[in-house]
Amino acid sequence: VYKRQLLDNHFNDFENEIRLSWGVTGKTSIDARLAYLKREHAHYESRNYSGIVGKLNLSWAITAKSFLTASLARELASYQTLDTNYTASNSVTLSPVWQINARTALRAHYSYAQVDYLGAPIPTFITASNRRDTTRNASISLDWQPLRTMTVSTSLQNERRDSNYPGLDYQANQLGVSAQITF
């Protein structure tokens, strides 16, 4: 198989899903999505993949000024390399918010994900990848609204990836400041 022959990127996605939104109480709600995803490539069957995907969200108003959103997710996504066709990821996310006052909110976010790199585009020549990455992302931010049409935010974020492939681990820290004006 010549490399230039693999440049055909035409495919069809088929997805059947079911969704659920449930107001458990006045302060708690659950949103769920469960689907079966199938991707087919007309000319390169080795690029095909399929499986169960979905997301489960829990939103909870703990008090009048504090909120928590938690989610579980499974995703399949195209990722074309010499030894991988797609990724399968499983993640957990927690996002609390404290509305300090009418103009100020403190937010936190934590996510943990495992990503498996699957499928070999040319199974005859290259074996499928056994790569697995684990990512952790934590952040805290403060939003302040000095005017009805203006928001100023500052955030601190730490992101880390551990991989079973050498040289793909990393850790990053970010500090951000932003302003938004709505008119």
Salt bridges, closest charged atoms under 4 A:
ASP8 OD1 - HIS10 ND1 2.69
ASP8 OD2 - HIS43 ND1 2.43
ASP13 OD1 - ARG39 NE 2.75
GLU15 OE2 - ARG33 NH2 1.98
GLU17 OE2 - ARG19 NE 2.72
GLU17 OE1 - ARG33 NE 2.72
GLU40 OE2 - LYS38 NZ 3.07
ASP116 OD1 - ARG132 NE 2.62
ASP133 OD2 - ARG131 NH2 2.58
ASP143 OD2 - ARG107 NE 2.59
ASP162 OD2 - ARG136 NH1 2.95
ASP162 OD1 - ARG160 NE 3.31
